[in-house]
Amino acid sequence: MIAWFEIPVADMQRAQKFYETILDVTITVNNFGQFVMGLFPEKPIIGQANGALVQHNQYVPSLTEGALVYIACEDIATILDKVVEAGGQVLQSKTEIGAGHGFMGLLKDTEGNRIALHSNA
């Protein structure tokens, strides 16, 4: 069970604007000395992961390295429709996973990260 995730960013303001635009959320940016973190809205229910954008010299955005984070949403197509205008790239359009597991899609964010989306519809 995932409890927390961190998405590496090179430019916090650019990344904050991108994710706020495509997800229609407010990201709260905090400076913790060496770490600058953009906190996604809290998910107080156990089993719903929460996370942050992180700007730090040890956090390197990547399209191919590291774990793939899936962000839950109501409808992947709605979010993917906003990606290009927000400065990102659609890597895979809404695709049925099969066997009743819903749908997924992939995007490249403004920082160069590969991020997945998941929805049941």
Backbone as XML, in Angstrom:
<?xml version="1.0"?>
<chain id="A" units="angstrom">
  <residue number="1" name="MET">
    <atom name="N" x="0.842" y="-1.177" z="0.000"/>
    <atom name="CA" x="0.000" y="0.000" z="0.000"/>
    <atom name="C" x="0.889" y="1.242" z="0.000"/>
  </residue>
  <residue number="2" name="ILE">
    <atom name="N" x="0.659" y="2.127" z="-0.931"/>
    <atom name="CA" x="1.448" y="3.349" z="-1.038"/>
    <atom name="C" x="0.939" y="4.370" z="-0.026"/>
  </residue>
  <residue number="3" name="ALA">
    <atom name="N" x="1.871" y="4.981" z="0.714"/>
    <atom name="CA" x="1.517" y="5.993" z="1.696"/>
    <atom name="C" x="1.903" y="7.395" z="1.231"/>
  </residue>
  <residue number="4" name="TRP">
    <atom name="N" x="2.969" y="7.488" z="0.425"/>
    <atom name="CA" x="3.495" y="8.793" z="0.045"/>
    <atom name="C" x="4.263" y="8.658" z="-1.255"/>
  </residue>
  <residue number="5" name="PHE">
    <atom name="N" x="4.223" y="9.679" z="-2.108"/>
    <atom name="CA" x="5.045" y="9.691" z="-3.319"/>
    <atom name="C" x="5.658" y="11.074" z="-3.481"/>
  </residue>
  <residue number="6" name="GLU">
    <atom name="N" x="6.798" y="11.121" z="-4.170"/>
    <atom name="CA" x="7.465" y="12.377" z="-4.463"/>
    <atom name="C" x="7.856" y="12.398" z="-5.941"/>
  </residue>
  <residue number="7" name="ILE">
    <atom name="N" x="7.474" y="13.465" z="-6.619"/>
    <atom name="CA" x="7.774" y="13.637" z="-8.036"/>
    <atom name="C" x="8.888" y="14.675" z="-8.152"/>
  </residue>
  <residue number="8" name="PRO">
    <atom name="N" x="10.043" y="14.290" z="-8.714"/>
    <atom name="CA" x="11.159" y="15.230" z="-8.843"/>
    <atom name="C" x="10.832" y="16.359" z="-9.821"/>
  </residue>
  <residue number="9" name="VAL">
    <atom name="N" x="11.257" y="17.577" z="-9.483"/>
    <atom name="CA" x="11.063" y="18.711" z="-10.376"/>
    <atom name="C" x="12.338" y="19.548" z="-10.429"/>
  </residue>
  <residue number="10" name="ALA">
    <atom name="N" x="12.565" y="20.190" z="-11.568"/>
    <atom name="CA" x="13.696" y="21.097" z="-11.727"/>
    <atom name="C" x="13.277" y="22.542" z="-11.471"/>
  </residue>
  <residue number="11" name="ASP">
    <atom name="N" x="12.020" y="22.864" z="-11.757"/>
    <atom name="CA" x="11.504" y="24.224" z="-11.602"/>
    <atom name="C" x="10.146" y="24.127" z="-10.905"/>
  </residue>
  <residue number="12" name="MET">
    <atom name="N" x="10.108" y="24.458" z="-9.621"/>
    <atom name="CA" x="8.903" y="24.272" z="-8.819"/>
    <atom name="C" x="7.730" y="25.093" z="-9.355"/>
  </residue>
  <residue number="13" name="GLN">
    <atom name="N" x="7.949" y="26.349" z="-9.716"/>
    <atom name="CA" x="6.834" y="27.167" z="-10.198"/>
    <atom name="C" x="6.232" y="26.589" z="-11.473"/>
  </residue>
  <residue number="14" name="ARG">
    <atom name="N" x="7.084" y="26.147" z="-12.386"/>
    <atom name="CA" x="6.601" y="25.567" z="-13.639"/>
    <atom name="C" x="5.827" y="24.287" z="-13.373"/>
  </residue>
  <residue number="15" name="ALA">
    <atom name="N" x="6.373" y="23.413" z="-12.522"/>
    <atom name="CA" x="5.714" y="22.146" z="-12.198"/>
    <atom name="C" x="4.406" y="22.390" z="-11.451"/>
  </residue>
  <residue number="16" name="GLN">
    <atom name="N" x="4.420" y="23.316" z="-10.513"/>
    <atom name="CA" x="3.202" y="23.641" z="-9.765"/>
    <atom name="C" x="2.104" y="24.093" z="-10.713"/>
  </residue>
  <residue number="17" name="LYS">
    <atom name="N" x="2.417" y="24.984" z="-11.624"/>
    <atom name="CA" x="1.423" y="25.478" z="-12.586"/>
    <atom name="C" x="0.886" y="24.335" z="-13.446"/>
  </residue>
  <residue number="18" name="PHE">
    <atom name="N" x="1.778" y="23.458" z="-13.914"/>
    <atom name="CA" x="1.375" y="22.331" z="-14.749"/>
    <atom name="C" x="0.381" y="21.428" z="-14.020"/>
  </residue>
  <residue number="19" name="TYR">
    <atom name="N" x="0.740" y="20.960" z="-12.830"/>
    <atom name="CA" x="-0.135" y="20.022" z="-12.105"/>
    <atom name="C" x="-1.422" y="20.681" z="-11.622"/>
  </residue>
  <residue number="20" name="GLU">
    <atom name="N" x="-1.354" y="21.934" z="-11.215"/>
    <atom name="CA" x="-2.588" y="22.626" z="-10.836"/>
    <atom name="C" x="-3.521" y="22.752" z="-12.035"/>
  </residue>
  <residue number="21" name="THR">
    <atom name="N" x="-2.966" y="23.006" z="-13.204"/>
    <atom name="CA" x="-3.772" y="23.162" z="-14.413"/>
    <atom name="C" x="-4.420" y="21.860" z="-14.837"/>
  </residue>
  <residue number="22" name="ILE">
    <atom name="N" x="-3.639" y="20.782" z="-14.915"/>
    <atom name="CA" x="-4.223" y="19.544" z="-15.446"/>
    <atom name="C" x="-5.091" y="18.813" z="-14.430"/>
  </residue>
  <residue number="23" name="LEU">
    <atom name="N" x="-4.783" y="18.945" z="-13.129"/>
    <atom name="CA" x="-5.549" y="18.214" z="-12.114"/>
    <atom name="C" x="-6.610" y="19.066" z="-11.429"/>
  </residue>
  <residue number="24" name="ASP">
    <atom name="N" x="-6.626" y="20.371" z="-11.700"/>
    <atom name="CA" x="-7.579" y="21.291" z="-11.079"/>
    <atom name="C" x="-7.516" y="21.200" z="-9.557"/>
  </residue>
  <residue number="25" name="VAL">
    <atom name="N" x="-6.289" y="21.315" z="-9.023"/>
    <atom name="CA" x="-6.047" y="21.286" z="-7.582"/>
    <atom name="C" x="-5.170" y="22.480" z="-7.214"/>
  </residue>
  <residue number="26" name="THR">
    <atom name="N" x="-5.025" y="22.707" z="-5.918"/>
    <atom name="CA" x="-4.099" y="23.713" z="-5.417"/>
    <atom name="C" x="-2.936" y="22.992" z="-4.747"/>
  </residue>
  <residue number="27" name="ILE">
    <atom name="N" x="-1.732" y="23.326" z="-5.154"/>
    <atom name="CA" x="-0.519" y="22.749" z="-4.580"/>
    <atom name="C" x="0.121" y="23.799" z="-3.689"/>
  </residue>
  <residue number="28" name="THR">
    <atom name="N" x="0.385" y="23.426" z="-2.443"/>
    <atom name="CA" x="0.976" y="24.328" z="-1.468"/>
    <atom name="C" x="2.485" y="24.130" z="-1.449"/>
  </residue>
  <residue number="29" name="VAL">
    <atom name="N" x="3.235" y="25.193" z="-1.760"/>
    <atom name="CA" x="4.692" y="25.100" z="-1.822"/>
    <atom name="C" x="5.290" y="25.539" z="-0.491"/>
  </residue>
  <residue number="30" name="ASN">
    <atom name="N" x="6.195" y="24.701" z="0.023"/>
    <atom name="CA" x="6.912" y="24.988" z="1.263"/>
    <atom name="C" x="8.403" y="24.828" z="1.027"/>
  </residue>
  <residue number="31" name="ASN">
    <atom name="N" x="9.190" y="25.727" z="1.609"/>
    <atom name="CA" x="10.637" y="25.643" z="1.525"/>
    <atom name="C" x="11.160" y="25.088" z="2.845"/>
  </residue>
  <residue number="32" name="PHE">
    <atom name="N" x="11.741" y="23.888" z="2.792"/>
    <atom name="CA" x="12.278" y="23.237" z="3.976"/>
    <atom name="C" x="13.807" y="23.268" z="3.950"/>
  </residue>
  <residue number="33" name="GLY">
    <atom name="N" x="14.374" y="24.424" z="3.652"/>
    <atom name="CA" x="15.828" y="24.536" z="3.575"/>
    <atom name="C" x="16.326" y="24.026" z="2.241"/>
  </residue>
  <residue number="34" name="GLN">
    <atom name="N" x="16.944" y="22.856" z="2.233"/>
    <atom name="CA" x="17.469" y="22.294" z="0.994"/>
    <atom name="C" x="16.360" y="21.735" z="0.102"/>
  </residue>
  <residue number="35" name="PHE">
    <atom name="N" x="15.226" y="21.392" z="0.681"/>
    <atom name="CA" x="14.106" y="20.828" z="-0.076"/>
    <atom name="C" x="13.036" y="21.881" z="-0.284"/>
  </residue>
  <residue number="36" name="VAL">
    <atom name="N" x="12.539" y="21.977" z="-1.509"/>
    <atom name="CA" x="11.337" y="22.757" z="-1.782"/>
    <atom name="C" x="10.289" y="21.724" z="-2.177"/>
  </residue>
  <residue number="37" name="MET">
    <atom name="N" x="9.173" y="21.720" z="-1.448"/>
    <atom name="CA" x="8.136" y="20.718" z="-1.691"/>
    <atom name="C" x="6.821" y="21.392" z="-2.037"/>
  </residue>
  <residue number="38" name="GLY">
    <atom name="N" x="6.183" y="20.893" z="-3.085"/>
    <atom name="CA" x="4.853" y="21.327" z="-3.477"/>
    <atom name="C" x="3.879" y="20.226" z="-3.093"/>
  </residue>
  <residue number="39" name="LEU">
    <atom name="N" x="3.122" y="20.445" z="-2.037"/>
    <atom name="CA" x="2.250" y="19.418" z="-1.472"/>
    <atom name="C" x="0.910" y="19.346" z="-2.199"/>
  </residue>
  <residue number="40" name="PHE">
    <atom name="N" x="0.570" y="18.148" z="-2.668"/>
    <atom name="CA" x="-0.750" y="17.911" z="-3.237"/>
    <atom name="C" x="-1.774" y="17.970" z="-2.113"/>
  </residue>
  <residue number="41" name="PRO">
    <atom name="N" x="-3.059" y="18.212" z="-2.423"/>
    <atom name="CA" x="-4.092" y="18.239" z="-1.372"/>
    <atom name="C" x="-4.094" y="16.931" z="-0.578"/>
  </residue>
  <residue number="42" name="GLU">
    <atom name="N" x="-4.345" y="17.045" z="0.719"/>
    <atom name="CA" x="-4.326" y="15.870" z="1.604"/>
    <atom name="C" x="-5.405" y="14.865" z="1.244"/>
  </residue>
  <residue number="43" name="LYS">
    <atom name="N" x="-5.069" y="13.594" z="1.425"/>
    <atom name="CA" x="-5.994" y="12.473" z="1.264"/>
    <atom name="C" x="-6.048" y="11.771" z="2.617"/>
  </residue>
  <residue number="44" name="PRO">
    <atom name="N" x="-6.987" y="12.138" z="3.472"/>
    <atom name="CA" x="-6.991" y="11.627" z="4.843"/>
    <atom name="C" x="-7.453" y="10.170" z="5.002"/>
  </residue>
  <residue number="45" name="ILE">
    <atom name="N" x="-7.799" y="9.518" z="3.890"/>
    <atom name="CA" x="-8.286" y="8.143" z="3.963"/>
    <atom name="C" x="-7.128" y="7.183" z="3.757"/>
  </residue>
  <residue number="46" name="ILE">
    <atom name="N" x="-6.955" y="6.218" z="4.657"/>
    <atom name="CA" x="-5.904" y="5.219" z="4.524"/>
    <atom name="C" x="-6.105" y="4.469" z="3.218"/>
  </residue>
  <residue number="47" name="GLY">
    <atom name="N" x="-5.020" y="4.281" z="2.483"/>
    <atom name="CA" x="-5.099" y="3.610" z="1.201"/>
    <atom name="C" x="-5.122" y="4.574" z="0.036"/>
  </residue>
  <residue number="48" name="GLN">
    <atom name="N" x="-5.321" y="5.866" z="0.322"/>
    <atom name="CA" x="-5.235" y="6.893" z="-0.713"/>
    <atom name="C" x="-3.935" y="7.648" z="-0.484"/>
  </residue>
  <residue number="49" name="ALA">
    <atom name="N" x="-2.972" y="7.415" z="-1.342"/>
    <atom name="CA" x="-1.650" y="8.011" z="-1.178"/>
    <atom name="C" x="-1.687" y="9.519" z="-1.354"/>
  </residue>
  <residue number="50" name="ASN">
    <atom name="N" x="-0.823" y="10.174" z="-0.640"/>
    <atom name="CA" x="-0.633" y="11.606" z="-0.781"/>
    <atom name="C" x="0.806" y="11.813" z="-1.217"/>
  </residue>
  <residue number="51" name="GLY">
    <atom name="N" x="1.131" y="12.992" z="-1.719"/>
    <atom name="CA" x="2.491" y="13.192" z="-2.166"/>
    <atom name="C" x="2.818" y="14.633" z="-2.445"/>
  </residue>
  <residue number="52" name="ALA">
    <atom name="N" x="3.996" y="14.816" z="-3.055"/>
    <atom name="CA" x="4.500" y="16.158" z="-3.283"/>
    <atom name="C" x="5.396" y="16.211" z="-4.509"/>
  </residue>
  <residue number="53" name="LEU">
    <atom name="N" x="5.512" y="17.410" z="-5.047"/>
    <atom name="CA" x="6.551" y="17.731" z="-6.006"/>
    <atom name="C" x="7.773" y="18.076" z="-5.162"/>
  </residue>
  <residue number="54" name="VAL">
    <atom name="N" x="8.974" y="17.641" z="-5.567"/>
    <atom name="CA" x="10.166" y="17.910" z="-4.770"/>
    <atom name="C" x="11.276" y="18.470" z="-5.653"/>
  </residue>
  <residue number="55" name="GLN">
    <atom name="N" x="11.786" y="19.632" z="-5.236"/>
    <atom name="CA" x="12.940" y="20.223" z="-5.907"/>
    <atom name="C" x="14.126" y="20.128" z="-4.968"/>
  </residue>
  <residue number="56" name="HIS">
    <atom name="N" x="15.134" y="19.353" z="-5.361"/>
    <atom name="CA" x="16.346" y="19.130" z="-4.572"/>
    <atom name="C" x="17.392" y="18.570" z="-5.510"/>
  </residue>
  <residue number="57" name="ASN">
    <atom name="N" x="18.659" y="18.825" z="-5.248"/>
    <atom name="CA" x="19.701" y="18.377" z="-6.177"/>
    <atom name="C" x="19.820" y="16.858" z="-6.272"/>
  </residue>
  <residue number="58" name="GLN">
    <atom name="N" x="19.270" y="16.105" z="-5.342"/>
    <atom name="CA" x="19.312" y="14.643" z="-5.417"/>
    <atom name="C" x="18.063" y="14.056" z="-6.085"/>
  </residue>
  <residue number="59" name="TYR">
    <atom name="N" x="17.116" y="14.894" z="-6.435"/>
    <atom name="CA" x="15.898" y="14.452" z="-7.112"/>
    <atom name="C" x="16.004" y="14.861" z="-8.583"/>
  </residue>
  <residue number="60" name="VAL">
    <atom name="N" x="16.089" y="13.878" z="-9.456"/>
    <atom name="CA" x="16.306" y="14.143" z="-10.875"/>
    <atom name="C" x="15.100" y="13.655" z="-11.684"/>
  </residue>
  <residue number="61" name="PRO">
    <atom name="N" x="14.400" y="14.552" z="-12.375"/>
    <atom name="CA" x="13.283" y="14.122" z="-13.216"/>
    <atom name="C" x="13.763" y="13.145" z="-14.291"/>
  </residue>
  <residue number="62" name="SER">
    <atom name="N" x="12.900" y="12.173" z="-14.640"/>
    <atom name="CA" x="13.278" y="11.205" z="-15.654"/>
    <atom name="C" x="12.054" y="10.649" z="-16.368"/>
  </residue>
  <residue number="63" name="LEU">
    <atom name="N" x="12.220" y="10.419" z="-17.640"/>
    <atom name="CA" x="11.171" y="9.809" z="-18.450"/>
    <atom name="C" x="11.252" y="8.294" z="-18.397"/>
  </residue>
  <residue number="64" name="THR">
    <atom name="N" x="12.416" y="7.742" z="-18.040"/>
    <atom name="CA" x="12.611" y="6.290" z="-18.109"/>
    <atom name="C" x="13.111" y="5.647" z="-16.821"/>
  </residue>
  <residue number="65" name="GLU">
    <atom name="N" x="13.641" y="6.406" z="-15.895"/>
    <atom name="CA" x="14.220" y="5.843" z="-14.671"/>
    <atom name="C" x="13.219" y="5.893" z="-13.514"/>
  </residue>
  <residue number="66" name="GLY">
    <atom name="N" x="13.370" y="4.992" z="-12.572"/>
    <atom name="CA" x="12.590" y="5.039" z="-11.347"/>
    <atom name="C" x="11.178" y="4.493" z="-11.466"/>
  </residue>
  <residue number="67" name="ALA">
    <atom name="N" x="10.433" y="4.658" z="-10.384"/>
    <atom name="CA" x="9.070" y="4.152" z="-10.297"/>
    <atom name="C" x="8.126" y="4.979" z="-11.167"/>
  </residue>
  <residue number="68" name="LEU">
    <atom name="N" x="7.036" y="4.359" z="-11.571"/>
    <atom name="CA" x="5.993" y="5.048" z="-12.323"/>
    <atom name="C" x="4.841" y="5.338" z="-11.368"/>
  </residue>
  <residue number="69" name="VAL">
    <atom name="N" x="4.520" y="6.605" z="-11.184"/>
    <atom name="CA" x="3.447" y="7.031" z="-10.296"/>
    <atom name="C" x="2.147" y="7.106" z="-11.090"/>
  </residue>
  <residue number="70" name="TYR">
    <atom name="N" x="1.083" y="6.501" z="-10.548"/>
    <atom name="CA" x="-0.257" y="6.595" z="-11.142"/>
    <atom name="C" x="-1.091" y="7.544" z="-10.293"/>
  </residue>
  <residue number="71" name="ILE">
    <atom name="N" x="-1.667" y="8.546" z="-10.922"/>
    <atom name="CA" x="-2.550" y="9.488" z="-10.241"/>
    <atom name="C" x="-3.984" y="9.115" z="-10.579"/>
  </residue>
  <residue number="72" name="ALA">
    <atom name="N" x="-4.799" y="8.914" z="-9.546"/>
    <atom name="CA" x="-6.208" y="8.562" z="-9.743"/>
    <atom name="C" x="-6.998" y="9.796" z="-10.161"/>
  </residue>
  <residue number="73" name="CYS">
    <atom name="N" x="-7.957" y="9.589" z="-11.055"/>
    <atom name="CA" x="-8.804" y="10.686" z="-11.520"/>
    <atom name="C" x="-10.162" y="10.131" z="-11.938"/>
  </residue>
  <residue number="74" name="GLU">
    <atom name="N" x="-11.099" y="11.031" z="-12.174"/>
    <atom name="CA" x="-12.440" y="10.627" z="-12.594"/>
    <atom name="C" x="-12.442" y="10.147" z="-14.040"/>
  </residue>
  <residue number="75" name="ASP">
    <atom name="N" x="-11.776" y="10.920" z="-14.925"/>
    <atom name="CA" x="-11.739" y="10.573" z="-16.343"/>
    <atom name="C" x="-10.400" y="11.012" z="-16.934"/>
  </residue>
  <residue number="76" name="ILE">
    <atom name="N" x="-9.610" y="10.064" z="-17.369"/>
    <atom name="CA" x="-8.284" y="10.324" z="-17.919"/>
    <atom name="C" x="-8.341" y="11.292" z="-19.097"/>
  </residue>
  <residue number="77" name="ALA">
    <atom name="N" x="-9.325" y="11.132" z="-19.964"/>
    <atom name="CA" x="-9.423" y="11.975" z="-21.157"/>
    <atom name="C" x="-9.523" y="13.455" z="-20.793"/>
  </residue>
  <residue number="78" name="THR">
    <atom name="N" x="-10.233" y="13.781" z="-19.733"/>
    <atom name="CA" x="-10.387" y="15.166" z="-19.302"/>
    <atom name="C" x="-9.036" y="15.764" z="-18.931"/>
  </residue>
  <residue number="79" name="ILE">
    <atom name="N" x="-8.219" y="14.994" z="-18.237"/>
    <atom name="CA" x="-6.897" y="15.483" z="-17.832"/>
    <atom name="C" x="-5.948" y="15.538" z="-19.022"/>
  </residue>
  <residue number="80" name="LEU">
    <atom name="N" x="-5.930" y="14.488" z="-19.829"/>
    <atom name="CA" x="-5.028" y="14.466" z="-20.980"/>
    <atom name="C" x="-5.329" y="15.605" z="-21.956"/>
  </residue>
  <residue number="81" name="ASP">
    <atom name="N" x="-6.589" y="16.034" z="-22.021"/>
    <atom name="CA" x="-6.961" y="17.147" z="-22.898"/>
    <atom name="C" x="-6.287" y="18.460" z="-22.488"/>
  </residue>
  <residue number="82" name="LYS">
    <atom name="N" x="-5.816" y="18.550" z="-21.235"/>
    <atom name="CA" x="-5.196" y="19.774" z="-20.724"/>
    <atom name="C" x="-3.672" y="19.738" z="-20.773"/>
  </residue>
  <residue number="83" name="VAL">
    <atom name="N" x="-3.100" y="18.574" z="-20.993"/>
    <atom name="CA" x="-1.655" y="18.372" z="-20.847"/>
    <atom name="C" x="-0.828" y="19.219" z="-21.815"/>
  </residue>
  <residue number="84" name="VAL">
    <atom name="N" x="-1.131" y="19.190" z="-23.088"/>
    <atom name="CA" x="-0.315" y="19.897" z="-24.080"/>
    <atom name="C" x="-0.348" y="21.400" z="-23.840"/>
  </residue>
  <residue number="85" name="GLU">
    <atom name="N" x="-1.544" y="21.944" z="-23.626"/>
    <atom name="CA" x="-1.660" y="23.388" z="-23.384"/>
    <atom name="C" x="-0.925" y="23.811" z="-22.113"/>
  </residue>
  <residue number="86" name="ALA">
    <atom name="N" x="-0.812" y="22.903" z="-21.138"/>
    <atom name="CA" x="-0.120" y="23.200" z="-19.887"/>
    <atom name="C" x="1.392" y="23.011" z="-20.008"/>
  </residue>
  <residue number="87" name="GLY">
    <atom name="N" x="1.867" y="22.580" z="-21.174"/>
    <atom name="CA" x="3.304" y="22.450" z="-21.388"/>
    <atom name="C" x="3.847" y="21.038" z="-21.375"/>
  </residue>
  <residue number="88" name="GLY">
    <atom name="N" x="2.976" y="20.044" z="-21.251"/>
    <atom name="CA" x="3.412" y="18.653" z="-21.224"/>
    <atom name="C" x="3.172" y="17.962" z="-22.552"/>
  </residue>
  <residue number="89" name="GLN">
    <atom name="N" x="3.286" y="16.646" z="-22.533"/>
    <atom name="CA" x="3.112" y="15.839" z="-23.742"/>
    <atom name="C" x="2.322" y="14.582" z="-23.384"/>
  </residue>
  <residue number="90" name="VAL">
    <atom name="N" x="1.364" y="14.209" z="-24.214"/>
    <atom name="CA" x="0.622" y="12.964" z="-24.031"/>
    <atom name="C" x="1.448" y="11.837" z="-24.640"/>
  </residue>
  <residue number="91" name="LEU">
    <atom name="N" x="1.804" y="10.848" z="-23.825"/>
    <atom name="CA" x="2.581" y="9.697" z="-24.299"/>
    <atom name="C" x="1.695" y="8.529" z="-24.695"/>
  </residue>
  <residue number="92" name="GLN">
    <atom name="N" x="0.566" y="8.385" z="-24.001"/>
    <atom name="CA" x="-0.390" y="7.325" z="-24.326"/>
    <atom name="C" x="-1.781" y="7.825" z="-23.983"/>
  </residue>
  <residue number="93" name="SER">
    <atom name="N" x="-2.673" y="7.800" z="-24.940"/>
    <atom name="CA" x="-4.039" y="8.251" z="-24.704"/>
    <atom name="C" x="-4.765" y="7.243" z="-23.803"/>
  </residue>
  <residue number="94" name="LYS">
    <atom name="N" x="-5.960" y="7.601" z="-23.406"/>
    <atom name="CA" x="-6.772" y="6.745" z="-22.538"/>
    <atom name="C" x="-6.897" y="5.360" z="-23.153"/>
  </residue>
  <residue number="95" name="THR">
    <atom name="N" x="-6.481" y="4.349" z="-22.401"/>
    <atom name="CA" x="-6.441" y="2.974" z="-22.882"/>
    <atom name="C" x="-7.061" y="2.049" z="-21.842"/>
  </residue>
  <residue number="96" name="GLU">
    <atom name="N" x="-7.940" y="1.157" z="-22.276"/>
    <atom name="CA" x="-8.549" y="0.198" z="-21.346"/>
    <atom name="C" x="-7.487" y="-0.809" z="-20.905"/>
  </residue>
  <residue number="97" name="ILE">
    <atom name="N" x="-7.426" y="-1.047" z="-19.601"/>
    <atom name="CA" x="-6.459" y="-2.000" z="-19.058"/>
    <atom name="C" x="-6.940" y="-3.422" z="-19.296"/>
  </residue>
  <residue number="98" name="GLY">
    <atom name="N" x="-8.246" y="-3.635" z="-19.158"/>
    <atom name="CA" x="-8.820" y="-4.959" z="-19.362"/>
    <atom name="C" x="-9.176" y="-5.634" z="-18.058"/>
  </residue>
  <residue number="99" name="ALA">
    <atom name="N" x="-9.983" y="-6.684" z="-18.165"/>
    <atom name="CA" x="-10.406" y="-7.495" z="-17.016"/>
    <atom name="C" x="-11.008" y="-6.656" z="-15.892"/>
  </residue>
  <residue number="100" name="GLY">
    <atom name="N" x="-11.704" y="-5.568" z="-16.250"/>
    <atom name="CA" x="-12.381" y="-4.766" z="-15.242"/>
    <atom name="C" x="-11.469" y="-3.903" z="-14.387"/>
  </residue>
  <residue number="101" name="HIS">
    <atom name="N" x="-10.242" y="-3.652" z="-14.834"/>
    <atom name="CA" x="-9.289" y="-2.865" z="-14.048"/>
    <atom name="C" x="-9.275" y="-1.387" z="-14.410"/>
  </residue>
  <residue number="102" name="GLY">
    <atom name="N" x="-10.191" y="-0.957" z="-15.266"/>
    <atom name="CA" x="-10.301" y="0.453" z="-15.600"/>
    <atom name="C" x="-9.448" y="0.858" z="-16.783"/>
  </residue>
  <residue number="103" name="PHE">
    <atom name="N" x="-8.980" y="2.109" z="-16.723"/>
    <atom name="CA" x="-8.266" y="2.720" z="-17.834"/>
    <atom name="C" x="-6.983" y="3.380" z="-17.345"/>
  </residue>
  <residue number="104" name="MET">
    <atom name="N" x="-6.031" y="3.555" z="-18.265"/>
    <atom name="CA" x="-4.792" y="4.247" z="-17.928"/>
    <atom name="C" x="-4.377" y="5.126" z="-19.092"/>
  </residue>
  <residue number="105" name="GLY">
    <atom name="N" x="-3.515" y="6.079" z="-18.795"/>
    <atom name="CA" x="-2.926" y="6.952" z="-19.793"/>
    <atom name="C" x="-1.579" y="7.416" z="-19.277"/>
  </residue>
  <residue number="106" name="LEU">
    <atom name="N" x="-0.721" y="7.891" z="-20.171"/>
    <atom name="CA" x="0.614" y="8.352" z="-19.776"/>
    <atom name="C" x="0.861" y="9.759" z="-20.289"/>
  </residue>
  <residue number="107" name="LEU">
    <atom name="N" x="1.569" y="10.540" z="-19.482"/>
    <atom name="CA" x="1.948" y="11.874" z="-19.892"/>
    <atom name="C" x="3.388" y="12.151" z="-19.501"/>
  </residue>
  <residue number="108" name="LYS">
    <atom name="N" x="3.970" y="13.122" z="-20.185"/>
    <atom name="CA" x="5.287" y="13.650" z="-19.817"/>
    <atom name="C" x="5.020" y="15.032" z="-19.255"/>
  </residue>
  <residue number="109" name="ASP">
    <atom name="N" x="5.451" y="15.284" z="-18.019"/>
    <atom name="CA" x="5.197" y="16.586" z="-17.408"/>
    <atom name="C" x="6.229" y="17.607" z="-17.873"/>
  </residue>
  <residue number="110" name="THR">
    <atom name="N" x="6.122" y="18.823" z="-17.388"/>
    <atom name="CA" x="7.025" y="19.897" z="-17.798"/>
    <atom name="C" x="8.448" y="19.680" z="-17.320"/>
  </residue>
  <residue number="111" name="GLU">
    <atom name="N" x="8.639" y="18.765" z="-16.379"/>
    <atom name="CA" x="9.963" y="18.508" z="-15.822"/>
    <atom name="C" x="10.670" y="17.339" z="-16.490"/>
  </residue>
  <residue number="112" name="GLY">
    <atom name="N" x="9.949" y="16.608" z="-17.361"/>
    <atom name="CA" x="10.535" y="15.459" z="-18.038"/>
    <atom name="C" x="10.206" y="14.128" z="-17.400"/>
  </residue>
  <residue number="113" name="ASN">
    <atom name="N" x="9.271" y="14.113" z="-16.439"/>
    <atom name="CA" x="8.847" y="12.875" z="-15.781"/>
    <atom name="C" x="7.742" y="12.192" z="-16.565"/>
  </residue>
  <residue number="114" name="ARG">
    <atom name="N" x="7.759" y="10.872" z="-16.558"/>
    <atom name="CA" x="6.653" y="10.065" z="-17.086"/>
    <atom name="C" x="5.703" y="9.835" z="-15.917"/>
  </residue>
  <residue number="115" name="ILE">
    <atom name="N" x="4.449" y="10.227" z="-16.079"/>
    <atom name="CA" x="3.423" y="10.092" z="-15.041"/>
    <atom name="C" x="2.236" y="9.371" z="-15.660"/>
  </residue>
  <residue number="116" name="ALA">
    <atom name="N" x="1.653" y="8.428" z="-14.907"/>
    <atom name="CA" x="0.493" y="7.679" z="-15.389"/>
    <atom name="C" x="-0.770" y="8.202" z="-14.708"/>
  </residue>
  <residue number="117" name="LEU">
    <atom name="N" x="-1.891" y="7.976" z="-15.386"/>
    <atom name="CA" x="-3.208" y="8.308" z="-14.835"/>
    <atom name="C" x="-4.024" y="7.033" z="-14.798"/>
  </residue>
  <residue number="118" name="HIS">
    <atom name="N" x="-4.931" y="6.928" z="-13.825"/>
    <atom name="CA" x="-5.824" y="5.759" z="-13.728"/>
    <atom name="C" x="-7.237" y="6.242" z="-13.423"/>
  </residue>
  <residue number="119" name="SER">
    <atom name="N" x="-8.204" y="5.648" z="-14.093"/>
    <atom name="CA" x="-9.612" y="5.898" z="-13.772"/>
    <atom name="C" x="-10.405" y="4.624" z="-13.980"/>
  </residue>
  <residue number="120" name="ASN">
    <atom name="N" x="-11.555" y="4.560" z="-13.343"/>
    <atom name="CA" x="-12.420" y="3.397" z="-13.503"/>
    <atom name="C" x="-13.359" y="3.551" z="-14.680"/>
  </residue>
  <residue number="121" name="ALA">
    <atom name="N" x="-13.528" y="4.780" z="-15.151"/>
    <atom name="CA" x="-14.437" y="5.026" z="-16.280"/>
    <atom name="C" x="-13.706" y="5.673" z="-17.432"/>
  </residue>
</chain>
